């Protein structure tokens, strides 16, 4: 149904957790995060290094 999953088992957890996102979705996610967390204090870079 178009879903995705990531599993880390004893591997490198410093890479991207989620899959690559198109630029349009990145822009939406940035706007949503900025509206809820304008000071960027809640888990910066946890899901994406760029978020």
mmCIF entry with sequence, helices, sheets and N, C-alpha, C, O atoms, coordinates in Angstrom:
data_MODEL
# 
_entry.id   MODEL 
# 
_entity.id                         1 
_entity.type                       polymer 
_entity.pdbx_number_of_molecules   1 
# 
_entity_poly.entity_id                      1 
_entity_poly.type                           'polypeptide(L)' 
_entity_poly.nstd_linkage                   no 
_entity_poly.nstd_monomer                   no 
_entity_poly.pdbx_seq_one_letter_code       
;(UNK)(UNK)(UNK)(UNK)(UNK)(UNK)(UNK)(UNK)(UNK)(UNK)(UNK)(UNK)(UNK)(UNK)(UNK)(UNK)
(UNK)(UNK)(UNK)(UNK)(UNK)(UNK)(UNK)(UNK)(UNK)(UNK)(UNK)(UNK)(UNK)(UNK)(UNK)(UNK)
(UNK)(UNK)(UNK)(UNK)(UNK)(UNK)(UNK)(UNK)(UNK)(UNK)(UNK)(UNK)(UNK)(UNK)(UNK)(UNK)
(UNK)(UNK)(UNK)
;
_entity_poly.pdbx_seq_one_letter_code_can   XXXXXXXXXXXXXXXXXXXXXXXXXXXXXXXXXXXXXXXXXXXXXXXXXXX 
_entity_poly.pdbx_strand_id                 A 
# 
loop_
_entity_poly_seq.entity_id 
_entity_poly_seq.num 
_entity_poly_seq.mon_id 
_entity_poly_seq.hetero 
1 1  UNK n 
1 2  UNK n 
1 3  UNK n 
1 4  UNK n 
1 5  UNK n 
1 6  UNK n 
1 7  UNK n 
1 8  UNK n 
1 9  UNK n 
1 10 UNK n 
1 11 UNK n 
1 12 UNK n 
1 13 UNK n 
1 14 UNK n 
1 15 UNK n 
1 16 UNK n 
1 17 UNK n 
1 18 UNK n 
1 19 UNK n 
1 20 UNK n 
1 21 UNK n 
1 22 UNK n 
1 23 UNK n 
1 24 UNK n 
1 25 UNK n 
1 26 UNK n 
1 27 UNK n 
1 28 UNK n 
1 29 UNK n 
1 30 UNK n 
1 31 UNK n 
1 32 UNK n 
1 33 UNK n 
1 34 UNK n 
1 35 UNK n 
1 36 UNK n 
1 37 UNK n 
1 38 UNK n 
1 39 UNK n 
1 40 UNK n 
1 41 UNK n 
1 42 UNK n 
1 43 UNK n 
1 44 UNK n 
1 45 UNK n 
1 46 UNK n 
1 47 UNK n 
1 48 UNK n 
1 49 UNK n 
1 50 UNK n 
1 51 UNK n 
# 
_struct_asym.id          A 
_struct_asym.entity_id   1 
# 
_struct_conf.conf_type_id            HELX_P 
_struct_conf.id                      HELX_P1 
_struct_conf.pdbx_PDB_helix_id       AA1 
_struct_conf.beg_label_comp_id       UNK 
_struct_conf.beg_label_asym_id       A 
_struct_conf.beg_label_seq_id        23 
_struct_conf.pdbx_beg_PDB_ins_code   ? 
_struct_conf.end_label_comp_id       UNK 
_struct_conf.end_label_asym_id       A 
_struct_conf.end_label_seq_id        36 
_struct_conf.pdbx_end_PDB_ins_code   ? 
_struct_conf.beg_auth_comp_id        UNK 
_struct_conf.beg_auth_asym_id        A 
_struct_conf.beg_auth_seq_id         23 
_struct_conf.end_auth_comp_id        UNK 
_struct_conf.end_auth_asym_id        A 
_struct_conf.end_auth_seq_id         36 
_struct_conf.pdbx_PDB_helix_class    1 
_struct_conf.details                 ? 
_struct_conf.pdbx_PDB_helix_length   14 
# 
_struct_conf_type.id          HELX_P 
_struct_conf_type.criteria    ? 
_struct_conf_type.reference   ? 
# 
loop_
_atom_site.group_PDB 
_atom_site.id 
_atom_site.type_symbol 
_atom_site.label_atom_id 
_atom_site.label_alt_id 
_atom_site.label_comp_id 
_atom_site.label_asym_id 
_atom_site.label_entity_id 
_atom_site.label_seq_id 
_atom_site.pdbx_PDB_ins_code 
_atom_site.Cartn_x 
_atom_site.Cartn_y 
_atom_site.Cartn_z 
_atom_site.occupancy 
_atom_site.B_iso_or_equiv 
_atom_site.pdbx_formal_charge 
_atom_site.auth_seq_id 
_atom_site.auth_comp_id 
_atom_site.auth_asym_id 
_atom_site.auth_atom_id 
_atom_site.pdbx_PDB_model_num 
ATOM 1   N N  . UNK A 1 1  ? 0.817  -1.189 0.000  1.00 0.00 ? 1  UNK A N  1 
ATOM 2   C CA . UNK A 1 1  ? 0.000  0.000  0.000  1.00 0.00 ? 1  UNK A CA 1 
ATOM 3   C C  . UNK A 1 1  ? 0.858  1.249  0.000  1.00 0.00 ? 1  UNK A C  1 
ATOM 4   O O  . UNK A 1 1  ? 0.367  2.323  0.346  1.00 0.00 ? 1  UNK A O  1 
ATOM 5   N N  . UNK A 1 2  ? 2.135  1.146  -0.380 1.00 0.00 ? 2  UNK A N  1 
ATOM 6   C CA . UNK A 1 2  ? 2.985  2.325  -0.462 1.00 0.00 ? 2  UNK A CA 1 
ATOM 7   C C  . UNK A 1 2  ? 3.681  2.689  0.829  1.00 0.00 ? 2  UNK A C  1 
ATOM 8   O O  . UNK A 1 2  ? 4.237  3.782  0.936  1.00 0.00 ? 2  UNK A O  1 
ATOM 9   N N  . UNK A 1 3  ? 3.668  1.802  1.820  1.00 0.00 ? 3  UNK A N  1 
ATOM 10  C CA . UNK A 1 3  ? 4.317  2.102  3.096  1.00 0.00 ? 3  UNK A CA 1 
ATOM 11  C C  . UNK A 1 3  ? 5.819  1.882  3.039  1.00 0.00 ? 3  UNK A C  1 
ATOM 12  O O  . UNK A 1 3  ? 6.364  1.482  2.010  1.00 0.00 ? 3  UNK A O  1 
ATOM 13  N N  . UNK A 1 4  ? 6.475  2.146  4.149  1.00 0.00 ? 4  UNK A N  1 
ATOM 14  C CA . UNK A 1 4  ? 7.915  1.937  4.235  1.00 0.00 ? 4  UNK A CA 1 
ATOM 15  C C  . UNK A 1 4  ? 8.285  1.586  5.665  1.00 0.00 ? 4  UNK A C  1 
ATOM 16  O O  . UNK A 1 4  ? 7.544  1.898  6.597  1.00 0.00 ? 4  UNK A O  1 
ATOM 17  N N  . UNK A 1 5  ? 9.427  0.938  5.838  1.00 0.00 ? 5  UNK A N  1 
ATOM 18  C CA . UNK A 1 5  ? 9.890  0.555  7.157  1.00 0.00 ? 5  UNK A CA 1 
ATOM 19  C C  . UNK A 1 5  ? 11.411 0.540  7.157  1.00 0.00 ? 5  UNK A C  1 
ATOM 20  O O  . UNK A 1 5  ? 12.037 0.289  6.127  1.00 0.00 ? 5  UNK A O  1 
ATOM 21  N N  . UNK A 1 6  ? 12.003 0.809  8.314  1.00 0.00 ? 6  UNK A N  1 
ATOM 22  C CA . UNK A 1 6  ? 13.452 0.734  8.481  1.00 0.00 ? 6  UNK A CA 1 
ATOM 23  C C  . UNK A 1 6  ? 13.745 -0.117 9.706  1.00 0.00 ? 6  UNK A C  1 
ATOM 24  O O  . UNK A 1 6  ? 13.078 0.014  10.733 1.00 0.00 ? 6  UNK A O  1 
ATOM 25  N N  . UNK A 1 7  ? 14.739 -0.987 9.599  1.00 0.00 ? 7  UNK A N  1 
ATOM 26  C CA . UNK A 1 7  ? 15.135 -1.830 10.709 1.00 0.00 ? 7  UNK A CA 1 
ATOM 27  C C  . UNK A 1 7  ? 16.641 -1.716 10.888 1.00 0.00 ? 7  UNK A C  1 
ATOM 28  O O  . UNK A 1 7  ? 17.399 -1.897 9.935  1.00 0.00 ? 7  UNK A O  1 
ATOM 29  N N  . UNK A 1 8  ? 17.075 -1.417 12.107 1.00 0.00 ? 8  UNK A N  1 
ATOM 30  C CA . UNK A 1 8  ? 18.486 -1.363 12.433 1.00 0.00 ? 8  UNK A CA 1 
ATOM 31  C C  . UNK A 1 8  ? 18.766 -2.482 13.413 1.00 0.00 ? 8  UNK A C  1 
ATOM 32  O O  . UNK A 1 8  ? 18.172 -2.534 14.491 1.00 0.00 ? 8  UNK A O  1 
ATOM 33  N N  . UNK A 1 9  ? 19.654 -3.367 13.050 1.00 0.00 ? 9  UNK A N  1 
ATOM 34  C CA . UNK A 1 9  ? 20.017 -4.457 13.947 1.00 0.00 ? 9  UNK A CA 1 
ATOM 35  C C  . UNK A 1 9  ? 21.541 -4.526 13.990 1.00 0.00 ? 9  UNK A C  1 
ATOM 36  O O  . UNK A 1 9  ? 22.167 -5.132 13.121 1.00 0.00 ? 9  UNK A O  1 
ATOM 37  N N  . UNK A 1 10 ? 22.127 -3.906 15.000 1.00 0.00 ? 10 UNK A N  1 
ATOM 38  C CA . UNK A 1 10 ? 23.570 -3.950 15.170 1.00 0.00 ? 10 UNK A CA 1 
ATOM 39  C C  . UNK A 1 10 ? 24.345 -3.239 14.079 1.00 0.00 ? 10 UNK A C  1 
ATOM 40  O O  . UNK A 1 10 ? 25.546 -3.464 13.927 1.00 0.00 ? 10 UNK A O  1 
ATOM 41  N N  . UNK A 1 11 ? 23.685 -2.395 13.327 1.00 0.00 ? 11 UNK A N  1 
ATOM 42  C CA . UNK A 1 11 ? 24.343 -1.710 12.217 1.00 0.00 ? 11 UNK A CA 1 
ATOM 43  C C  . UNK A 1 11 ? 24.604 -0.249 12.503 1.00 0.00 ? 11 UNK A C  1 
ATOM 44  O O  . UNK A 1 11 ? 24.486 0.208  13.640 1.00 0.00 ? 11 UNK A O  1 
ATOM 45  N N  . UNK A 1 12 ? 24.950 0.459  11.486 1.00 0.00 ? 12 UNK A N  1 
ATOM 46  C CA . UNK A 1 12 ? 25.235 1.889  11.581 1.00 0.00 ? 12 UNK A CA 1 
ATOM 47  C C  . UNK A 1 12 ? 23.927 2.657  11.698 1.00 0.00 ? 12 UNK A C  1 
ATOM 48  O O  . UNK A 1 12 ? 23.115 2.650  10.773 1.00 0.00 ? 12 UNK A O  1 
ATOM 49  N N  . UNK A 1 13 ? 23.725 3.307  12.809 1.00 0.00 ? 13 UNK A N  1 
ATOM 50  C CA . UNK A 1 13 ? 22.498 4.083  13.019 1.00 0.00 ? 13 UNK A CA 1 
ATOM 51  C C  . UNK A 1 13 ? 22.688 5.565  12.730 1.00 0.00 ? 13 UNK A C  1 
ATOM 52  O O  . UNK A 1 13 ? 21.830 6.380  13.070 1.00 0.00 ? 13 UNK A O  1 
ATOM 53  N N  . UNK A 1 14 ? 23.792 5.915  12.114 1.00 0.00 ? 14 UNK A N  1 
ATOM 54  C CA . UNK A 1 14 ? 24.057 7.322  11.825 1.00 0.00 ? 14 UNK A CA 1 
ATOM 55  C C  . UNK A 1 14 ? 23.563 7.737  10.447 1.00 0.00 ? 14 UNK A C  1 
ATOM 56  O O  . UNK A 1 14 ? 23.604 8.922  10.115 1.00 0.00 ? 14 UNK A O  1 
ATOM 57  N N  . UNK A 1 15 ? 23.103 6.803  9.650  1.00 0.00 ? 15 UNK A N  1 
ATOM 58  C CA . UNK A 1 15 ? 22.571 7.132  8.330  1.00 0.00 ? 15 UNK A CA 1 
ATOM 59  C C  . UNK A 1 15 ? 21.152 7.667  8.442  1.00 0.00 ? 15 UNK A C  1 
ATOM 60  O O  . UNK A 1 15 ? 20.618 7.820  9.541  1.00 0.00 ? 15 UNK A O  1 
ATOM 61  N N  . UNK A 1 16 ? 20.559 7.945  7.313  1.00 0.00 ? 16 UNK A N  1 
ATOM 62  C CA . UNK A 1 16 ? 19.171 8.411  7.297  1.00 0.00 ? 16 UNK A CA 1 
ATOM 63  C C  . UNK A 1 16 ? 18.261 7.299  7.798  1.00 0.00 ? 16 UNK A C  1 
ATOM 64  O O  . UNK A 1 16 ? 18.426 6.140  7.416  1.00 0.00 ? 16 UNK A O  1 
ATOM 65  N N  . UNK A 1 17 ? 17.310 7.643  8.643  1.00 0.00 ? 17 UNK A N  1 
ATOM 66  C CA . UNK A 1 17 ? 16.377 6.660  9.190  1.00 0.00 ? 17 UNK A CA 1 
ATOM 67  C C  . UNK A 1 17 ? 15.264 6.397  8.185  1.00 0.00 ? 17 UNK A C  1 
ATOM 68  O O  . UNK A 1 17 ? 14.893 5.246  7.951  1.00 0.00 ? 17 UNK A O  1 
ATOM 69  N N  . UNK A 1 18 ? 14.747 7.428  7.609  1.00 0.00 ? 18 UNK A N  1 
ATOM 70  C CA . UNK A 1 18 ? 13.641 7.299  6.658  1.00 0.00 ? 18 UNK A CA 1 
ATOM 71  C C  . UNK A 1 18 ? 14.182 7.305  5.231  1.00 0.00 ? 18 UNK A C  1 
ATOM 72  O O  . UNK A 1 18 ? 15.339 7.653  4.995  1.00 0.00 ? 18 UNK A O  1 
ATOM 73  N N  . UNK A 1 19 ? 13.345 6.923  4.302  1.00 0.00 ? 19 UNK A N  1 
ATOM 74  C CA . UNK A 1 19 ? 13.724 6.857  2.901  1.00 0.00 ? 19 UNK A CA 1 
ATOM 75  C C  . UNK A 1 19 ? 13.785 8.253  2.282  1.00 0.00 ? 19 UNK A C  1 
ATOM 76  O O  . UNK A 1 19 ? 13.251 9.217  2.831  1.00 0.00 ? 19 UNK A O  1 
ATOM 77  N N  . UNK A 1 20 ? 14.438 8.336  1.144  1.00 0.00 ? 20 UNK A N  1 
ATOM 78  C CA . UNK A 1 20 ? 14.580 9.596  0.419  1.00 0.00 ? 20 UNK A CA 1 
ATOM 79  C C  . UNK A 1 20 ? 13.209 10.200 0.115  1.00 0.00 ? 20 UNK A C  1 
ATOM 80  O O  . UNK A 1 20 ? 12.271 9.485  -0.238 1.00 0.00 ? 20 UNK A O  1 
ATOM 81  N N  . UNK A 1 21 ? 13.104 11.513 0.253  1.00 0.00 ? 21 UNK A N  1 
ATOM 82  C CA . UNK A 1 21 ? 11.856 12.220 -0.018 1.00 0.00 ? 21 UNK A CA 1 
ATOM 83  C C  . UNK A 1 21 ? 12.053 13.191 -1.172 1.00 0.00 ? 21 UNK A C  1 
ATOM 84  O O  . UNK A 1 21 ? 13.104 13.826 -1.267 1.00 0.00 ? 21 UNK A O  1 
ATOM 85  N N  . UNK A 1 22 ? 11.070 13.318 -2.047 1.00 0.00 ? 22 UNK A N  1 
ATOM 86  C CA . UNK A 1 22 ? 11.131 14.325 -3.110 1.00 0.00 ? 22 UNK A CA 1 
ATOM 87  C C  . UNK A 1 22 ? 11.154 15.738 -2.499 1.00 0.00 ? 22 UNK A C  1 
ATOM 88  O O  . UNK A 1 22 ? 10.698 15.943 -1.374 1.00 0.00 ? 22 UNK A O  1 
ATOM 89  N N  . UNK A 1 23 ? 11.677 16.683 -3.239 1.00 0.00 ? 23 UNK A N  1 
ATOM 90  C CA . UNK A 1 23 ? 11.806 18.064 -2.745 1.00 0.00 ? 23 UNK A CA 1 
ATOM 91  C C  . UNK A 1 23 ? 10.474 18.649 -2.288 1.00 0.00 ? 23 UNK A C  1 
ATOM 92  O O  . UNK A 1 23 ? 10.434 19.389 -1.305 1.00 0.00 ? 23 UNK A O  1 
ATOM 93  N N  . UNK A 1 24 ? 9.388  18.330 -2.981 1.00 0.00 ? 24 UNK A N  1 
ATOM 94  C CA . UNK A 1 24 ? 8.077  18.870 -2.592 1.00 0.00 ? 24 UNK A CA 1 
ATOM 95  C C  . UNK A 1 24 ? 7.682  18.387 -1.191 1.00 0.00 ? 24 UNK A C  1 
ATOM 96  O O  . UNK A 1 24 ? 7.169  19.167 -0.389 1.00 0.00 ? 24 UNK A O  1 
ATOM 97  N N  . UNK A 1 25 ? 7.919  17.111 -0.897 1.00 0.00 ? 25 UNK A N  1 
ATOM 98  C CA . UNK A 1 25 ? 7.597  16.596 0.431  1.00 0.00 ? 25 UNK A CA 1 
ATOM 99  C C  . UNK A 1 25 ? 8.541  17.138 1.492  1.00 0.00 ? 25 UNK A C  1 
ATOM 100 O O  . UNK A 1 25 ? 8.128  17.365 2.629  1.00 0.00 ? 25 UNK A O  1 
ATOM 101 N N  . UNK A 1 26 ? 9.800  17.350 1.137  1.00 0.00 ? 26 UNK A N  1 
ATOM 102 C CA . UNK A 1 26 ? 10.749 17.959 2.080  1.00 0.00 ? 26 UNK A CA 1 
ATOM 103 C C  . UNK A 1 26 ? 10.270 19.346 2.489  1.00 0.00 ? 26 UNK A C  1 
ATOM 104 O O  . UNK A 1 26 ? 10.326 19.710 3.663  1.00 0.00 ? 26 UNK A O  1 
ATOM 105 N N  . UNK A 1 27 ? 9.804  20.106 1.522  1.00 0.00 ? 27 UNK A N  1 
ATOM 106 C CA . UNK A 1 27 ? 9.331  21.466 1.813  1.00 0.00 ? 27 UNK A CA 1 
ATOM 107 C C  . UNK A 1 27 ? 8.135  21.430 2.759  1.00 0.00 ? 27 UNK A C  1 
ATOM 108 O O  . UNK A 1 27 ? 8.051  22.237 3.685  1.00 0.00 ? 27 UNK A O  1 
ATOM 109 N N  . UNK A 1 28 ? 7.218  20.505 2.534  1.00 0.00 ? 28 UNK A N  1 
ATOM 110 C CA . UNK A 1 28 ? 6.049  20.383 3.409  1.00 0.00 ? 28 UNK A CA 1 
ATOM 111 C C  . UNK A 1 28 ? 6.485  19.983 4.813  1.00 0.00 ? 28 UNK A C  1 
ATOM 112 O O  . UNK A 1 28 ? 6.018  20.563 5.793  1.00 0.00 ? 28 UNK A O  1 
ATOM 113 N N  . UNK A 1 29 ? 7.371  19.004 4.921  1.00 0.00 ? 29 UNK A N  1 
ATOM 114 C CA . UNK A 1 29 ? 7.821  18.557 6.242  1.00 0.00 ? 29 UNK A CA 1 
ATOM 115 C C  . UNK A 1 29 ? 8.569  19.653 6.987  1.00 0.00 ? 29 UNK A C  1 
ATOM 116 O O  . UNK A 1 29 ? 8.428  19.777 8.203  1.00 0.00 ? 29 UNK A O  1 
ATOM 117 N N  . UNK A 1 30 ? 9.354  20.441 6.281  1.00 0.00 ? 30 UNK A N  1 
ATOM 118 C CA . UNK A 1 30 ? 10.047 21.571 6.927  1.00 0.00 ? 30 UNK A CA 1 
ATOM 119 C C  . UNK A 1 30 ? 9.046  22.581 7.471  1.00 0.00 ? 30 UNK A C  1 
ATOM 120 O O  . UNK A 1 30 ? 9.204  23.077 8.586  1.00 0.00 ? 30 UNK A O  1 
ATOM 121 N N  . UNK A 1 31 ? 8.011  22.886 6.683  1.00 0.00 ? 31 UNK A N  1 
ATOM 122 C CA . UNK A 1 31 ? 7.004  23.858 7.132  1.00 0.00 ? 31 UNK A CA 1 
ATOM 123 C C  . UNK A 1 31 ? 6.241  23.338 8.349  1.00 0.00 ? 31 UNK A C  1 
ATOM 124 O O  . UNK A 1 31 ? 5.978  24.096 9.283  1.00 0.00 ? 31 UNK A O  1 
ATOM 125 N N  . UNK A 1 32 ? 5.886  22.058 8.345  1.00 0.00 ? 32 UNK A N  1 
ATOM 126 C CA . UNK A 1 32 ? 5.161  21.484 9.486  1.00 0.00 ? 32 UNK A CA 1 
ATOM 127 C C  . UNK A 1 32 ? 6.044  21.518 10.731 1.00 0.00 ? 32 UNK A C  1 
ATOM 128 O O  . UNK A 1 32 ? 5.601  21.941 11.799 1.00 0.00 ? 32 UNK A O  1 
ATOM 129 N N  . UNK A 1 33 ? 7.300  21.069 10.591 1.00 0.00 ? 33 UNK A N  1 
ATOM 130 C CA . UNK A 1 33 ? 8.202  21.067 11.746 1.00 0.00 ? 33 UNK A CA 1 
ATOM 131 C C  . UNK A 1 33 ? 8.428  22.491 12.253 1.00 0.00 ? 33 UNK A C  1 
ATOM 132 O O  . UNK A 1 33 ? 8.405  22.721 13.462 1.00 0.00 ? 33 UNK A O  1 
ATOM 133 N N  . UNK A 1 34 ? 8.642  23.439 11.361 1.00 0.00 ? 34 UNK A N  1 
ATOM 134 C CA . UNK A 1 34 ? 8.858  24.828 11.775 1.00 0.00 ? 34 UNK A CA 1 
ATOM 135 C C  . UNK A 1 34 ? 7.638  25.413 12.473 1.00 0.00 ? 34 UNK A C  1 
ATOM 136 O O  . UNK A 1 34 ? 7.781  26.263 13.352 1.00 0.00 ? 34 UNK A O  1 
ATOM 137 N N  . UNK A 1 35 ? 6.448  24.973 12.099 1.00 0.00 ? 35 UNK A N  1 
ATOM 138 C CA . UNK A 1 35 ? 5.251  25.514 12.755 1.00 0.00 ? 35 UNK A CA 1 
ATOM 139 C C  . UNK A 1 35 ? 5.098  24.963 14.176 1.00 0.00 ? 35 UNK A C  1 
ATOM 140 O O  . UNK A 1 35 ? 4.623  25.674 15.062 1.00 0.00 ? 35 UNK A O  1 
ATOM 141 N N  . UNK A 1 36 ? 5.494  23.709 14.404 1.00 0.00 ? 36 UNK A N  1 
ATOM 142 C CA . UNK A 1 36 ? 5.387  23.115 15.733 1.00 0.00 ? 36 UNK A CA 1 
ATOM 143 C C  . UNK A 1 36 ? 6.631  23.327 16.586 1.00 0.00 ? 36 UNK A C  1 
ATOM 144 O O  . UNK A 1 36 ? 6.549  23.320 17.815 1.00 0.00 ? 36 UNK A O  1 
ATOM 145 N N  . UNK A 1 37 ? 7.782  23.517 15.943 1.00 0.00 ? 37 UNK A N  1 
ATOM 146 C CA . UNK A 1 37 ? 9.057  23.617 16.661 1.00 0.00 ? 37 UNK A CA 1 
ATOM 147 C C  . UNK A 1 37 ? 9.921  24.718 16.026 1.00 0.00 ? 37 UNK A C  1 
ATOM 148 O O  . UNK A 1 37 ? 10.947 24.416 15.416 1.00 0.00 ? 37 UNK A O  1 
ATOM 149 N N  . UNK A 1 38 ? 9.524  25.968 16.159 1.00 0.00 ? 38 UNK A N  1 
ATOM 150 C CA . UNK A 1 38 ? 10.243 27.053 15.486 1.00 0.00 ? 38 UNK A CA 1 
ATOM 151 C C  . UNK A 1 38 ? 11.689 27.224 15.968 1.00 0.00 ? 38 UNK A C  1 
ATOM 152 O O  . UNK A 1 38 ? 12.523 27.746 15.228 1.00 0.00 ? 38 UNK A O  1 
ATOM 153 N N  . UNK A 1 39 ? 11.995 26.795 17.189 1.00 0.00 ? 39 UNK A N  1 
ATOM 154 C CA . UNK A 1 39 ? 13.358 26.926 17.704 1.00 0.00 ? 39 UNK A CA 1 
ATOM 155 C C  . UNK A 1 39 ? 14.212 25.691 17.448 1.00 0.00 ? 39 UNK A C  1 
ATOM 156 O O  . UNK A 1 39 ? 15.381 25.647 17.833 1.00 0.00 ? 39 UNK A O  1 
ATOM 157 N N  . UNK A 1 40 ? 13.623 24.683 16.793 1.00 0.00 ? 40 UNK A N  1 
ATOM 158 C CA . UNK A 1 40 ? 14.333 23.454 16.403 1.00 0.00 ? 40 UNK A CA 1 
ATOM 159 C C  . UNK A 1 40 ? 15.002 22.773 17.600 1.00 0.00 ? 40 UNK A C  1 
ATOM 160 O O  . UNK A 1 40 ? 16.178 22.415 17.549 1.00 0.00 ? 40 UNK A O  1 
ATOM 161 N N  . UNK A 1 41 ? 14.226 22.603 18.680 1.00 0.00 ? 41 UNK A N  1 
ATOM 162 C CA . UNK A 1 41 ? 14.804 21.974 19.878 1.00 0.00 ? 41 UNK A CA 1 
ATOM 163 C C  . UNK A 1 41 ? 14.371 20.520 20.061 1.00 0.00 ? 41 UNK A C  1 
ATOM 164 O O  . UNK A 1 41 ? 14.981 19.794 20.845 1.00 0.00 ? 41 UNK A O  1 
ATOM 165 N N  . UNK A 1 42 ? 13.333 20.085 19.355 1.00 0.00 ? 42 UNK A N  1 
ATOM 166 C CA . UNK A 1 42 ? 12.831 18.718 19.518 1.00 0.00 ? 42 UNK A CA 1 
ATOM 167 C C  . UNK A 1 42 ? 13.465 17.784 18.494 1.00 0.00 ? 42 UNK A C  1 
ATOM 168 O O  . UNK A 1 42 ? 13.106 17.809 17.317 1.00 0.00 ? 42 UNK A O  1 
ATOM 169 N N  . UNK A 1 43 ? 14.405 16.965 18.944 1.00 0.00 ? 43 UNK A N  1 
ATOM 170 C CA . UNK A 1 43 ? 15.041 15.920 18.136 1.00 0.00 ? 43 UNK A CA 1 
ATOM 171 C C  . UNK A 1 43 ? 15.523 16.397 16.765 1.00 0.00 ? 43 UNK A C  1 
ATOM 172 O O  . UNK A 1 43 ? 15.127 15.826 15.749 1.00 0.00 ? 43 UNK A O  1 
ATOM 173 N N  . UNK A 1 44 ? 16.358 17.418 16.712 1.00 0.00 ? 44 UNK A N  1 
ATOM 174 C CA . UNK A 1 44 ? 16.852 17.858 15.401 1.00 0.00 ? 44 UNK A CA 1 
ATOM 175 C C  . UNK A 1 44 ? 17.650 16.742 14.727 1.00 0.00 ? 44 UNK A C  1 
ATOM 176 O O  . UNK A 1 44 ? 18.532 16.137 15.338 1.00 0.00 ? 44 UNK A O  1 
ATOM 177 N N  . UNK A 1 45 ? 17.329 16.482 13.466 1.00 0.00 ? 45 UNK A N  1 
ATOM 178 C CA . UNK A 1 45 ? 18.041 15.477 12.700 1.00 0.00 ? 45 UNK A CA 1 
ATOM 179 C C  . UNK A 1 45 ? 17.697 14.036 13.021 1.00 0.00 ? 45 UNK A C  1 
ATOM 180 O O  . UNK A 1 45 ? 18.370 13.127 12.537 1.00 0.00 ? 45 UNK A O  1 
ATOM 181 N N  . UNK A 1 46 ? 16.683 13.802 13.813 1.00 0.00 ? 46 UNK A N  1 
ATOM 182 C CA . UNK A 1 46 ? 16.373 12.420 14.208 1.00 0.00 ? 46 UNK A CA 1 
ATOM 183 C C  . UNK A 1 46 ? 15.867 11.571 13.048 1.00 0.00 ? 46 UNK A C  1 
ATOM 184 O O  . UNK A 1 46 ? 16.366 10.469 12.824 1.00 0.00 ? 46 UNK A O  1 
ATOM 185 N N  . UNK A 1 47 ? 14.890 12.070 12.315 1.00 0.00 ? 47 UNK A N  1 
ATOM 186 C CA . UNK A 1 47 ? 14.382 11.312 11.180 1.00 0.00 ? 47 UNK A CA 1 
ATOM 187 C C  . UNK A 1 47 ? 15.190 11.563 9.910  1.00 0.00 ? 47 UNK A C  1 
ATOM 188 O O  . UNK A 1 47 ? 15.517 10.629 9.177  1.00 0.00 ? 47 UNK A O  1 
ATOM 189 N N  . UNK A 1 48 ? 15.503 12.809 9.662  1.00 0.00 ? 48 UNK A N  1 
ATOM 190 C CA . UNK A 1 48 ? 16.281 13.204 8.487  1.00 0.00 ? 48 UNK A CA 1 
ATOM 191 C C  . UNK A 1 48 ? 17.388 14.142 8.941  1.00 0.00 ? 48 UNK A C  1 
ATOM 192 O O  . UNK A 1 48 ? 17.180 14.959 9.837  1.00 0.00 ? 48 UNK A O  1 
ATOM 193 N N  . UNK A 1 49 ? 18.535 14.035 8.346  1.00 0.00 ? 49 UNK A N  1 
ATOM 194 C CA . UNK A 1 49 ? 19.629 14.946 8.717  1.00 0.00 ? 49 UNK A CA 1 
ATOM 195 C C  . UNK A 1 49 ? 19.297 16.385 8.371  1.00 0.00 ? 49 UNK A C  1 
ATOM 196 O O  . UNK A 1 49 ? 19.799 17.307 9.014  1.00 0.00 ? 49 UNK A O  1 
ATOM 197 N N  . UNK A 1 50 ? 18.466 16.589 7.375  1.00 0.00 ? 50 UNK A N  1 
ATOM 198 C CA . UNK A 1 50 ? 18.119 17.936 6.912  1.00 0.00 ? 50 UNK A CA 1 
ATOM 199 C C  . UNK A 1 50 ? 16.922 18.523 7.667  1.00 0.00 ? 50 UNK A C  1 
ATOM 200 O O  . UNK A 1 50 ? 16.548 19.668 7.412  1.00 0.00 ? 50 UNK A O  1 
ATOM 201 N N  . UNK A 1 51 ? 16.323 17.784 8.573  1.00 0.00 ? 51 UNK A N  1 
ATOM 202 C CA . UNK A 1 51 ? 15.112 18.282 9.259  1.00 0.00 ? 51 UNK A CA 1 
ATOM 203 C C  . UNK A 1 51 ? 15.404 18.547 10.736 1.00 0.00 ? 51 UNK A C  1 
ATOM 204 O O  . UNK A 1 51 ? 14.515 18.968 11.475 1.00 0.00 ? 51 UNK A O  1 
# 
